[in-house]
Amino acid sequence: MKIETATLKKVLKSLSITHEKEMTCGECYEEIDHYVEMLKDGKSPEEVMPLVEHHITLCSPCREEFVALLEALKTIEEDAE
Ligand SMILES: [Zn+2]
């Protein structure tokens, strides 16, 4: 199997980001609504906010918050229709 250089670079980049700066729950909490908004708009928040992406992957309380926000957003949209 051949690994694409771009993929490898992306992985290495995300690893270095992780080592340079871990996001705290407080920081994640501040960014998470932007993250959800971007998702809603069909953008790729994981590219713009890899730290949030990384944090919600590892931190279950923040992931629950993220899922709850997503659900809330869905409910709002359904009500609007
Ligand atoms: Zn957290």
PDB file of the backbone (N, CA, C, O) and the ligand in Angstrom, with CONECT records:
HET     ZN  A 101       1
ATOM      1  N   MET A   1       0.833  -1.193   0.000  1.00  0.00           N
ATOM      2  CA  MET A   1       0.000   0.000   0.000  1.00  0.00           C
ATOM      3  C   MET A   1       0.871   1.247   0.000  1.00  0.00           C
ATOM      4  O   MET A   1       1.809   1.385   0.785  1.00  0.00           O
ATOM      5  N   LYS A   2       0.528   2.134  -0.897  1.00  0.00           N
ATOM      6  CA  LYS A   2       1.310   3.371  -1.002  1.00  0.00           C
ATOM      7  C   LYS A   2       0.613   4.496  -0.236  1.00  0.00           C
ATOM      8  O   LYS A   2      -0.575   4.760  -0.421  1.00  0.00           O
ATOM      9  N   ILE A   3       1.381   5.139   0.619  1.00  0.00           N
ATOM     10  CA  ILE A   3       0.814   6.261   1.376  1.00  0.00           C
ATOM     11  C   ILE A   3       1.117   7.558   0.624  1.00  0.00           C
ATOM     12  O   ILE A   3       2.271   7.858   0.319  1.00  0.00           O
ATOM     13  N   GLU A   4       0.082   8.305   0.338  1.00  0.00           N
ATOM     14  CA  GLU A   4       0.246   9.586  -0.334  1.00  0.00           C
ATOM     15  C   GLU A   4       1.044  10.547   0.554  1.00  0.00           C
ATOM     16  O   GLU A   4       0.837  10.617   1.765  1.00  0.00           O
ATOM     17  N   THR A   5       1.951  11.277  -0.076  1.00  0.00           N
ATOM     18  CA  THR A   5       2.757  12.241   0.682  1.00  0.00           C
ATOM     19  C   THR A   5       1.873  13.279   1.366  1.00  0.00           C
ATOM     20  O   THR A   5       2.118  13.672   2.507  1.00  0.00           O
ATOM     21  N   ALA A   6       0.846  13.712   0.652  1.00  0.00           N
ATOM     22  CA  ALA A   6      -0.051  14.724   1.219  1.00  0.00           C
ATOM     23  C   ALA A   6      -0.737  14.218   2.480  1.00  0.00           C
ATOM     24  O   ALA A   6      -0.887  14.944   3.463  1.00  0.00           O
ATOM     25  N   THR A   7      -1.150  12.954   2.430  1.00  0.00           N
ATOM     26  CA  THR A   7      -1.802  12.349   3.596  1.00  0.00           C
ATOM     27  C   THR A   7      -0.837  12.285   4.761  1.00  0.00           C
ATOM     28  O   THR A   7      -1.184  12.604   5.899  1.00  0.00           O
ATOM     29  N   LEU A   8       0.376  11.870   4.459  1.00  0.00           N
ATOM     30  CA  LEU A   8       1.403  11.747   5.483  1.00  0.00           C
ATOM     31  C   LEU A   8       1.691  13.104   6.113  1.00  0.00           C
ATOM     32  O   LEU A   8       1.806  13.229   7.333  1.00  0.00           O
ATOM     33  N   LYS A   9       1.803  14.121   5.255  1.00  0.00           N
ATOM     34  CA  LYS A   9       2.066  15.469   5.757  1.00  0.00           C
ATOM     35  C   LYS A   9       0.943  15.941   6.658  1.00  0.00           C
ATOM     36  O   LYS A   9       1.168  16.580   7.686  1.00  0.00           O
ATOM     37  N   LYS A  10      -0.282  15.610   6.246  1.00  0.00           N
ATOM     38  CA  LYS A  10      -1.446  16.018   7.012  1.00  0.00           C
ATOM     39  C   LYS A  10      -1.414  15.376   8.399  1.00  0.00           C
ATOM     40  O   LYS A  10      -1.683  16.026   9.410  1.00  0.00           O
ATOM     41  N   VAL A  11      -1.081  14.094   8.421  1.00  0.00           N
ATOM     42  CA  VAL A  11      -1.003  13.374   9.689  1.00  0.00           C
ATOM     43  C   VAL A  11       0.092  13.965  10.571  1.00  0.00           C
ATOM     44  O   VAL A  11      -0.115  14.215  11.758  1.00  0.00           O
ATOM     45  N   LEU A  12       1.262  14.184   9.969  1.00  0.00           N
ATOM     46  CA  LEU A  12       2.378  14.747  10.721  1.00  0.00           C
ATOM     47  C   LEU A  12       2.028  16.125  11.255  1.00  0.00           C
ATOM     48  O   LEU A  12       2.377  16.480  12.381  1.00  0.00           O
ATOM     49  N   LYS A  13       1.329  16.901  10.421  1.00  0.00           N
ATOM     50  CA  LYS A  13       0.944  18.240  10.832  1.00  0.00           C
ATOM     51  C   LYS A  13       0.006  18.183  12.030  1.00  0.00           C
ATOM     52  O   LYS A  13       0.169  18.927  12.997  1.00  0.00           O
ATOM     53  N   SER A  14      -0.980  17.288  11.954  1.00  0.00           N
ATOM     54  CA  SER A  14      -1.932  17.200  13.059  1.00  0.00           C
ATOM     55  C   SER A  14      -1.244  16.709  14.319  1.00  0.00           C
ATOM     56  O   SER A  14      -1.610  17.108  15.425  1.00  0.00           O
ATOM     57  N   LEU A  15      -0.248  15.845  14.161  1.00  0.00           N
ATOM     58  CA  LEU A  15       0.510  15.362  15.305  1.00  0.00           C
ATOM     59  C   LEU A  15       1.290  16.500  15.949  1.00  0.00           C
ATOM     60  O   LEU A  15       1.325  16.629  17.173  1.00  0.00           O
ATOM     61  N   SER A  16       1.918  17.328  15.108  1.00  0.00           N
ATOM     62  CA  SER A  16       2.721  18.415  15.656  1.00  0.00           C
ATOM     63  C   SER A  16       1.835  19.450  16.327  1.00  0.00           C
ATOM     64  O   SER A  16       2.208  20.037  17.342  1.00  0.00           O
ATOM     65  N   ILE A  17       0.657  19.668  15.751  1.00  0.00           N
ATOM     66  CA  ILE A  17      -0.294  20.586  16.386  1.00  0.00           C
ATOM     67  C   ILE A  17      -0.633  20.068  17.782  1.00  0.00           C
ATOM     68  O   ILE A  17      -0.661  20.822  18.755  1.00  0.00           O
ATOM     69  N   THR A  18      -0.889  18.768  17.854  1.00  0.00           N
ATOM     70  CA  THR A  18      -1.242  18.139  19.119  1.00  0.00           C
ATOM     71  C   THR A  18      -0.157  18.350  20.169  1.00  0.00           C
ATOM     72  O   THR A  18      -0.436  18.636  21.334  1.00  0.00           O
ATOM     73  N   HIS A  19       1.093  18.201  19.721  1.00  0.00           N
ATOM     74  CA  HIS A  19       2.181  18.333  20.681  1.00  0.00           C
ATOM     75  C   HIS A  19       2.424  19.772  21.091  1.00  0.00           C
ATOM     76  O   HIS A  19       2.789  20.061  22.230  1.00  0.00           O
ATOM     77  N   GLU A  20       2.212  20.677  20.128  1.00  0.00           N
ATOM     78  CA  GLU A  20       2.465  22.083  20.427  1.00  0.00           C
ATOM     79  C   GLU A  20       1.443  22.645  21.406  1.00  0.00           C
ATOM     80  O   GLU A  20       1.775  23.371  22.343  1.00  0.00           O
ATOM     81  N   LYS A  21       0.182  22.283  21.153  1.00  0.00           N
ATOM     82  CA  LYS A  21      -0.841  22.923  21.962  1.00  0.00           C
ATOM     83  C   LYS A  21      -2.051  22.018  22.120  1.00  0.00           C
ATOM     84  O   LYS A  21      -2.755  21.726  21.154  1.00  0.00           O
ATOM     85  N   GLU A  22      -2.278  21.590  23.321  1.00  0.00           N
ATOM     86  CA  GLU A  22      -3.499  20.855  23.612  1.00  0.00           C
ATOM     87  C   GLU A  22      -4.554  21.871  23.997  1.00  0.00           C
ATOM     88  O   GLU A  22      -4.286  22.838  24.711  1.00  0.00           O
ATOM     89  N   MET A  23      -5.741  21.632  23.515  1.00  0.00           N
ATOM     90  CA  MET A  23      -6.825  22.533  23.853  1.00  0.00           C
ATOM     91  C   MET A  23      -7.398  22.143  25.211  1.00  0.00           C
ATOM     92  O   MET A  23      -7.524  20.960  25.524  1.00  0.00           O
ATOM     93  N   THR A  24      -7.739  23.138  26.007  1.00  0.00           N
ATOM     94  CA  THR A  24      -8.410  22.822  27.273  1.00  0.00           C
ATOM     95  C   THR A  24      -9.913  22.736  27.012  1.00  0.00           C
ATOM     96  O   THR A  24     -10.392  23.160  25.960  1.00  0.00           O
ATOM     97  N   CYS A  25     -10.648  22.190  27.969  1.00  0.00           N
ATOM     98  CA  CYS A  25     -12.092  22.063  27.815  1.00  0.00           C
ATOM     99  C   CYS A  25     -12.734  23.440  27.680  1.00  0.00           C
ATOM    100  O   CYS A  25     -13.672  23.618  26.903  1.00  0.00           O
ATOM    101  N   GLY A  26     -12.223  24.420  28.440  1.00  0.00           N
ATOM    102  CA  GLY A  26     -12.759  25.773  28.368  1.00  0.00           C
ATOM    103  C   GLY A  26     -12.600  26.363  26.981  1.00  0.00           C
ATOM    104  O   GLY A  26     -13.525  26.975  26.448  1.00  0.00           O
ATOM    105  N   GLU A  27     -11.414  26.176  26.393  1.00  0.00           N
ATOM    106  CA  GLU A  27     -11.146  26.690  25.038  1.00  0.00           C
ATOM    107  C   GLU A  27     -12.021  25.992  24.012  1.00  0.00           C
ATOM    108  O   GLU A  27     -12.550  26.611  23.089  1.00  0.00           O
ATOM    109  N   CYS A  28     -12.156  24.693  24.197  1.00  0.00           N
ATOM    110  CA  CYS A  28     -12.981  23.903  23.283  1.00  0.00           C
ATOM    111  C   CYS A  28     -14.428  24.383  23.348  1.00  0.00           C
ATOM    112  O   CYS A  28     -15.106  24.517  22.329  1.00  0.00           O
ATOM    113  N   TYR A  29     -14.876  24.634  24.563  1.00  0.00           N
ATOM    114  CA  TYR A  29     -16.243  25.068  24.793  1.00  0.00           C
ATOM    115  C   TYR A  29     -16.531  26.369  24.060  1.00  0.00           C
ATOM    116  O   TYR A  29     -17.623  26.563  23.526  1.00  0.00           O
ATOM    117  N   GLU A  30     -15.536  27.267  24.038  1.00  0.00           N
ATOM    118  CA  GLU A  30     -15.707  28.559  23.365  1.00  0.00           C
ATOM    119  C   GLU A  30     -15.775  28.409  21.848  1.00  0.00           C
ATOM    120  O   GLU A  30     -16.431  29.194  21.163  1.00  0.00           O
ATOM    121  N   GLU A  31     -15.096  27.400  21.338  1.00  0.00           N
ATOM    122  CA  GLU A  31     -15.013  27.238  19.882  1.00  0.00           C
ATOM    123  C   GLU A  31     -16.080  26.309  19.318  1.00  0.00           C
ATOM    124  O   GLU A  31     -16.361  26.320  18.119  1.00  0.00           O
ATOM    125  N   ILE A  32     -16.664  25.512  20.189  1.00  0.00           N
ATOM    126  CA  ILE A  32     -17.475  24.397  19.701  1.00  0.00           C
ATOM    127  C   ILE A  32     -18.730  24.856  18.960  1.00  0.00           C
ATOM    128  O   ILE A  32     -19.196  24.172  18.047  1.00  0.00           O
ATOM    129  N   ASP A  33     -19.284  26.015  19.348  1.00  0.00           N
ATOM    130  CA  ASP A  33     -20.481  26.466  18.631  1.00  0.00           C
ATOM    131  C   ASP A  33     -20.121  26.948  17.222  1.00  0.00           C
ATOM    132  O   ASP A  33     -20.912  26.801  16.291  1.00  0.00           O
ATOM    133  N   HIS A  34     -18.905  27.534  17.070  1.00  0.00           N
ATOM    134  CA  HIS A  34     -18.433  27.904  15.729  1.00  0.00           C
ATOM    135  C   HIS A  34     -18.241  26.646  14.878  1.00  0.00           C
ATOM    136  O   HIS A  34     -18.566  26.602  13.692  1.00  0.00           O
ATOM    137  N   TYR A  35     -17.705  25.649  15.535  1.00  0.00           N
ATOM    138  CA  TYR A  35     -17.442  24.373  14.867  1.00  0.00           C
ATOM    139  C   TYR A  35     -18.751  23.777  14.332  1.00  0.00           C
ATOM    140  O   TYR A  35     -18.832  23.343  13.183  1.00  0.00           O
ATOM    141  N   VAL A  36     -19.756  23.770  15.184  1.00  0.00           N
ATOM    142  CA  VAL A  36     -21.060  23.227  14.793  1.00  0.00           C
ATOM    143  C   VAL A  36     -21.692  24.080  13.686  1.00  0.00           C
ATOM    144  O   VAL A  36     -22.297  23.549  12.755  1.00  0.00           O
ATOM    145  N   GLU A  37     -21.546  25.405  13.795  1.00  0.00           N
ATOM    146  CA  GLU A  37     -22.075  26.309  12.773  1.00  0.00           C
ATOM    147  C   GLU A  37     -21.465  26.008  11.400  1.00  0.00           C
ATOM    148  O   GLU A  37     -22.162  25.977  10.386  1.00  0.00           O
ATOM    149  N   MET A  38     -20.160  25.790  11.394  1.00  0.00           N
ATOM    150  CA  MET A  38     -19.465  25.495  10.141  1.00  0.00           C
ATOM    151  C   MET A  38     -19.947  24.181   9.549  1.00  0.00           C
ATOM    152  O   MET A  38     -20.154  24.062   8.341  1.00  0.00           O
ATOM    153  N   LEU A  39     -20.122  23.198  10.421  1.00  0.00           N
ATOM    154  CA  LEU A  39     -20.639  21.897   9.988  1.00  0.00           C
ATOM    155  C   LEU A  39     -21.997  22.072   9.339  1.00  0.00           C
ATOM    156  O   LEU A  39     -22.283  21.490   8.293  1.00  0.00           O
ATOM    157  N   LYS A  40     -22.826  22.878   9.973  1.00  0.00           N
ATOM    158  CA  LYS A  40     -24.178  23.139   9.512  1.00  0.00           C
ATOM    159  C   LYS A  40     -24.148  23.796   8.127  1.00  0.00           C
ATOM    160  O   LYS A  40     -24.992  23.518   7.275  1.00  0.00           O
ATOM    161  N   ASP A  41     -23.154  24.675   7.920  1.00  0.00           N
ATOM    162  CA  ASP A  41     -23.027  25.384   6.641  1.00  0.00           C
ATOM    163  C   ASP A  41     -22.361  24.534   5.564  1.00  0.00           C
ATOM    164  O   ASP A  41     -22.124  25.006   4.452  1.00  0.00           O
ATOM    165  N   GLY A  42     -22.060  23.285   5.894  1.00  0.00           N
ATOM    166  CA  GLY A  42     -21.459  22.386   4.926  1.00  0.00           C
ATOM    167  C   GLY A  42     -19.976  22.610   4.712  1.00  0.00           C
ATOM    168  O   GLY A  42     -19.410  22.150   3.721  1.00  0.00           O
ATOM    169  N   LYS A  43     -19.335  23.327   5.652  1.00  0.00           N
ATOM    170  CA  LYS A  43     -17.888  23.526   5.559  1.00  0.00           C
ATOM    171  C   LYS A  43     -17.167  22.392   6.273  1.00  0.00           C
ATOM    172  O   LYS A  43     -17.796  21.479   6.808  1.00  0.00           O
ATOM    173  N   SER A  44     -15.848  22.462   6.274  1.00  0.00           N
ATOM    174  CA  SER A  44     -15.051  21.423   6.929  1.00  0.00           C
ATOM    175  C   SER A  44     -14.338  22.003   8.139  1.00  0.00           C
ATOM    176  O   SER A  44     -13.165  22.367   8.056  1.00  0.00           O
ATOM    177  N   PRO A  45     -15.044  22.090   9.266  1.00  0.00           N
ATOM    178  CA  PRO A  45     -14.436  22.711  10.446  1.00  0.00           C
ATOM    179  C   PRO A  45     -13.174  22.006  10.921  1.00  0.00           C
ATOM    180  O   PRO A  45     -12.307  22.625  11.537  1.00  0.00           O
ATOM    181  N   GLU A  46     -13.071  20.707  10.632  1.00  0.00           N
ATOM    182  CA  GLU A  46     -11.884  19.975  11.095  1.00  0.00           C
ATOM    183  C   GLU A  46     -10.612  20.483  10.432  1.00  0.00           C
ATOM    184  O   GLU A  46      -9.514  20.298  10.957  1.00  0.00           O
ATOM    185  N   GLU A  47     -10.766  21.139   9.253  1.00  0.00           N
ATOM    186  CA  GLU A  47      -9.591  21.702   8.584  1.00  0.00           C
ATOM    187  C   GLU A  47      -9.215  23.051   9.188  1.00  0.00           C
ATOM    188  O   GLU A  47      -8.040  23.404   9.287  1.00  0.00           O
ATOM    189  N   VAL A  48     -10.240  23.791   9.586  1.00  0.00           N
ATOM    190  CA  VAL A  48     -10.007  25.120  10.150  1.00  0.00           C
ATOM    191  C   VAL A  48      -9.705  25.037  11.639  1.00  0.00           C
ATOM    192  O   VAL A  48      -8.896  25.801  12.166  1.00  0.00           O
ATOM    193  N   MET A  49     -10.358  24.110  12.298  1.00  0.00           N
ATOM    194  CA  MET A  49     -10.193  23.974  13.744  1.00  0.00           C
ATOM    195  C   MET A  49      -9.796  22.554  14.126  1.00  0.00           C
ATOM    196  O   MET A  49     -10.561  21.840  14.775  1.00  0.00           O
ATOM    197  N   PRO A  50      -8.605  22.153  13.721  1.00  0.00           N
ATOM    198  CA  PRO A  50      -8.171  20.777  14.029  1.00  0.00           C
ATOM    199  C   PRO A  50      -8.066  20.521  15.526  1.00  0.00           C
ATOM    200  O   PRO A  50      -8.199  19.381  15.973  1.00  0.00           O
ATOM    201  N   LEU A  51      -7.829  21.572  16.300  1.00  0.00           N
ATOM    202  CA  LEU A  51      -7.704  21.390  17.752  1.00  0.00           C
ATOM    203  C   LEU A  51      -9.036  21.011  18.386  1.00  0.00           C
ATOM    204  O   LEU A  51      -9.093  20.190  19.302  1.00  0.00           O
ATOM    205  N   VAL A  52     -10.104  21.622  17.882  1.00  0.00           N
ATOM    206  CA  VAL A  52     -11.439  21.282  18.388  1.00  0.00           C
ATOM    207  C   VAL A  52     -11.772  19.851  17.997  1.00  0.00           C
ATOM    208  O   VAL A  52     -12.253  19.056  18.804  1.00  0.00           O
ATOM    209  N   GLU A  53     -11.499  19.549  16.726  1.00  0.00           N
ATOM    210  CA  GLU A  53     -11.730  18.199  16.211  1.00  0.00           C
ATOM    211  C   GLU A  53     -10.997  17.175  17.082  1.00  0.00           C
ATOM    212  O   GLU A  53     -11.558  16.156  17.486  1.00  0.00           O
ATOM    213  N   HIS A  54      -9.744  17.475  17.350  1.00  0.00           N
ATOM    214  CA  HIS A  54      -8.909  16.587  18.142  1.00  0.00           C
ATOM    215  C   HIS A  54      -9.463  16.448  19.566  1.00  0.00           C
ATOM    216  O   HIS A  54      -9.541  15.350  20.117  1.00  0.00           O
ATOM    217  N   HIS A  55      -9.836  17.573  20.132  1.00  0.00           N
ATOM    218  CA  HIS A  55     -10.305  17.560  21.519  1.00  0.00           C
ATOM    219  C   HIS A  55     -11.598  16.758  21.680  1.00  0.00           C
ATOM    220  O   HIS A  55     -11.732  15.965  22.612  1.00  0.00           O
ATOM    221  N   ILE A  56     -12.546  16.971  20.765  1.00  0.00           N
ATOM    222  CA  ILE A  56     -13.811  16.240  20.927  1.00  0.00           C
ATOM    223  C   ILE A  56     -13.654  14.757  20.641  1.00  0.00           C
ATOM    224  O   ILE A  56     -14.484  13.947  21.053  1.00  0.00           O
ATOM    225  N   THR A  57     -12.585  14.402  19.931  1.00  0.00           N
ATOM    226  CA  THR A  57     -12.323  12.985  19.703  1.00  0.00           C
ATOM    227  C   THR A  57     -11.846  12.319  20.995  1.00  0.00           C
ATOM    228  O   THR A  57     -12.154  11.159  21.269  1.00  0.00           O
ATOM    229  N   LEU A  58     -11.090  13.084  21.774  1.00  0.00           N
ATOM    230  CA  LEU A  58     -10.470  12.516  22.975  1.00  0.00           C
ATOM    231  C   LEU A  58     -11.284  12.731  24.254  1.00  0.00           C
ATOM    232  O   LEU A  58     -11.220  11.927  25.185  1.00  0.00           O
ATOM    233  N   CYS A  59     -12.036  13.807  24.286  1.00  0.00           N
ATOM    234  CA  CYS A  59     -12.675  14.220  25.532  1.00  0.00           C
ATOM    235  C   CYS A  59     -14.179  13.951  25.472  1.00  0.00           C
ATOM    236  O   CYS A  59     -14.901  14.613  24.726  1.00  0.00           O
ATOM    237  N   SER A  60     -14.645  12.992  26.250  1.00  0.00           N
ATOM    238  CA  SER A  60     -16.056  12.613  26.125  1.00  0.00           C
ATOM    239  C   SER A  60     -17.035  13.677  26.630  1.00  0.00           C
ATOM    240  O   SER A  60     -18.092  13.829  26.018  1.00  0.00           O
ATOM    241  N   PRO A  61     -16.755  14.427  27.707  1.00  0.00           N
ATOM    242  CA  PRO A  61     -17.702  15.489  28.084  1.00  0.00           C
ATOM    243  C   PRO A  61     -17.879  16.519  26.969  1.00  0.00           C
ATOM    244  O   PRO A  61     -18.999  16.959  26.709  1.00  0.00           O
ATOM    245  N   CYS A  62     -16.791  16.906  26.310  1.00  0.00           N
ATOM    246  CA  CYS A  62     -16.885  17.888  25.229  1.00  0.00           C
ATOM    247  C   CYS A  62     -17.560  17.285  24.002  1.00  0.00           C
ATOM    248  O   CYS A  62     -18.262  17.980  23.268  1.00  0.00           O
ATOM    249  N   ARG A  63     -17.346  15.998  23.786  1.00  0.00           N
ATOM    250  CA  ARG A  63     -17.997  15.331  22.661  1.00  0.00           C
ATOM    251  C   ARG A  63     -19.510  15.295  22.894  1.00  0.00           C
ATOM    252  O   ARG A  63     -20.298  15.481  21.967  1.00  0.00           O
ATOM    253  N   GLU A  64     -19.896  15.056  24.138  1.00  0.00           N
ATOM    254  CA  GLU A  64     -21.318  15.053  24.474  1.00  0.00           C
ATOM    255  C   GLU A  64     -21.925  16.429  24.254  1.00  0.00           C
ATOM    256  O   GLU A  64     -23.050  16.557  23.769  1.00  0.00           O
ATOM    257  N   GLU A  65     -21.168  17.455  24.616  1.00  0.00           N
ATOM    258  CA  GLU A  65     -21.609  18.832  24.414  1.00  0.00           C
ATOM    259  C   GLU A  65     -21.786  19.103  22.921  1.00  0.00           C
ATOM    260  O   GLU A  65     -22.755  19.731  22.495  1.00  0.00           O
ATOM    261  N   PHE A  66     -20.829  18.617  22.146  1.00  0.00           N
ATOM    262  CA  PHE A  66     -20.852  18.785  20.697  1.00  0.00           C
ATOM    263  C   PHE A  66     -22.078  18.100  20.084  1.00  0.00           C
ATOM    264  O   PHE A  66     -22.769  18.677  19.245  1.00  0.00           O
ATOM    265  N   VAL A  67     -22.333  16.872  20.513  1.00  0.00           N
ATOM    266  CA  VAL A  67     -23.493  16.122  20.008  1.00  0.00           C
ATOM    267  C   VAL A  67     -24.797  16.807  20.406  1.00  0.00           C
ATOM    268  O   VAL A  67     -25.738  16.884  19.616  1.00  0.00           O
ATOM    269  N   ALA A  68     -24.838  17.302  21.643  1.00  0.00           N
ATOM    270  CA  ALA A  68     -26.030  17.993  22.129  1.00  0.00           C
ATOM    271  C   ALA A  68     -26.304  19.242  21.296  1.00  0.00           C
ATOM    272  O   ALA A  68     -27.452  19.532  20.957  1.00  0.00           O
ATOM    273  N   LEU A  69     -25.228  19.987  20.965  1.00  0.00           N
ATOM    274  CA  LEU A  69     -25.371  21.184  20.136  1.00  0.00           C
ATOM    275  C   LEU A  69     -25.878  20.823  18.744  1.00  0.00           C
ATOM    276  O   LEU A  69     -26.749  21.496  18.193  1.00  0.00           O
ATOM    277  N   LEU A  70     -25.334  19.774  18.196  1.00  0.00           N
ATOM    278  CA  LEU A  70     -25.761  19.309  16.879  1.00  0.00           C
ATOM    279  C   LEU A  70     -27.241  18.958  16.887  1.00  0.00           C
ATOM    280  O   LEU A  70     -27.988  19.324  15.980  1.00  0.00           O
ATOM    281  N   GLU A  71     -27.645  18.245  17.924  1.00  0.00           N
ATOM    282  CA  GLU A  71     -29.040  17.830  18.063  1.00  0.00           C
ATOM    283  C   GLU A  71     -29.946  19.050  18.205  1.00  0.00           C
ATOM    284  O   GLU A  71     -31.014  19.116  17.596  1.00  0.00           O
ATOM    285  N   ALA A  72     -29.508  20.014  19.015  1.00  0.00           N
ATOM    286  CA  ALA A  72     -30.282  21.234  19.243  1.00  0.00           C
ATOM    287  C   ALA A  72     -30.466  21.989  17.933  1.00  0.00           C
ATOM    288  O   ALA A  72     -31.544  22.506  17.642  1.00  0.00           O
ATOM    289  N   LEU A  73     -29.398  22.041  17.154  1.00  0.00           N
ATOM    290  CA  LEU A  73     -29.430  22.734  15.872  1.00  0.00           C
ATOM    291  C   LEU A  73     -30.403  22.061  14.913  1.00  0.00           C
ATOM    292  O   LEU A  73     -31.141  22.723  14.183  1.00  0.00           O
ATOM    293  N   LYS A  74     -30.390  20.756  14.930  1.00  0.00           N
ATOM    294  CA  LYS A  74     -31.303  19.978  14.080  1.00  0.00           C
ATOM    295  C   LYS A  74     -32.747  20.282  14.450  1.00  0.00           C
ATOM    296  O   LYS A  74     -33.597  20.492  13.585  1.00  0.00           O
ATOM    297  N   THR A  75     -33.007  20.301  15.750  1.00  0.00           N
ATOM    298  CA  THR A  75     -34.356  20.563  16.254  1.00  0.00           C
ATOM    299  C   THR A  75     -34.819  21.943  15.812  1.00  0.00           C
ATOM    300  O   THR A  75     -35.955  22.113  15.368  1.00  0.00           O
ATOM    301  N   ILE A  76     -33.933  22.930  15.935  1.00  0.00           N
ATOM    302  CA  ILE A  76     -34.275  24.305  15.521  1.00  0.00           C
ATOM    303  C   ILE A  76     -34.626  24.328  14.039  1.00  0.00           C
ATOM    304  O   ILE A  76     -35.603  24.958  13.634  1.00  0.00           O
ATOM    305  N   GLU A  77     -33.828  23.642  13.239  1.00  0.00           N
ATOM    306  CA  GLU A  77     -34.068  23.639  11.797  1.00  0.00           C
ATOM    307  C   GLU A  77     -35.380  22.940  11.448  1.00  0.00           C
ATOM    308  O   GLU A  77     -36.110  23.371  10.555  1.00  0.00           O
ATOM    309  N   GLU A  78     -35.662  21.869  12.160  1.00  0.00           N
ATOM    310  CA  GLU A  78     -36.900  21.151  11.906  1.00  0.00           C
ATOM    311  C   GLU A  78     -38.119  22.004  12.267  1.00  0.00           C
ATOM    312  O   GLU A  78     -39.137  21.987  11.575  1.00  0.00           O
ATOM    313  N   ASP A  79     -37.986  22.752  13.373  1.00  0.00           N
ATOM    314  CA  ASP A  79     -39.074  23.635  13.798  1.00  0.00           C
ATOM    315  C   ASP A  79     -39.306  24.766  12.797  1.00  0.00           C
ATOM    316  O   ASP A  79     -40.427  25.238  12.612  1.00  0.00           O
ATOM    317  N   ALA A  80     -38.208  25.187  12.153  1.00  0.00           N
ATOM    318  CA  ALA A  80     -38.300  26.324  11.235  1.00  0.00           C
ATOM    319  C   ALA A  80     -39.037  25.956   9.945  1.00  0.00           C
ATOM    320  O   ALA A  80     -39.562  26.821   9.244  1.00  0.00           O
ATOM    321  N   GLU A  81     -39.063  24.673   9.651  1.00  0.00           N
ATOM    322  CA  GLU A  81     -39.694  24.272   8.390  1.00  0.00           C
ATOM    323  C   GLU A  81     -41.216  24.177   8.486  1.00  0.00           C
ATOM    324  O   GLU A  81     -41.877  23.850   7.501  1.00  0.00           O
TER     325      GLU A  81
HETATM  326 ZN    ZN A 101     -12.885  18.657  26.954  1.00  0.00          ZN2+
END
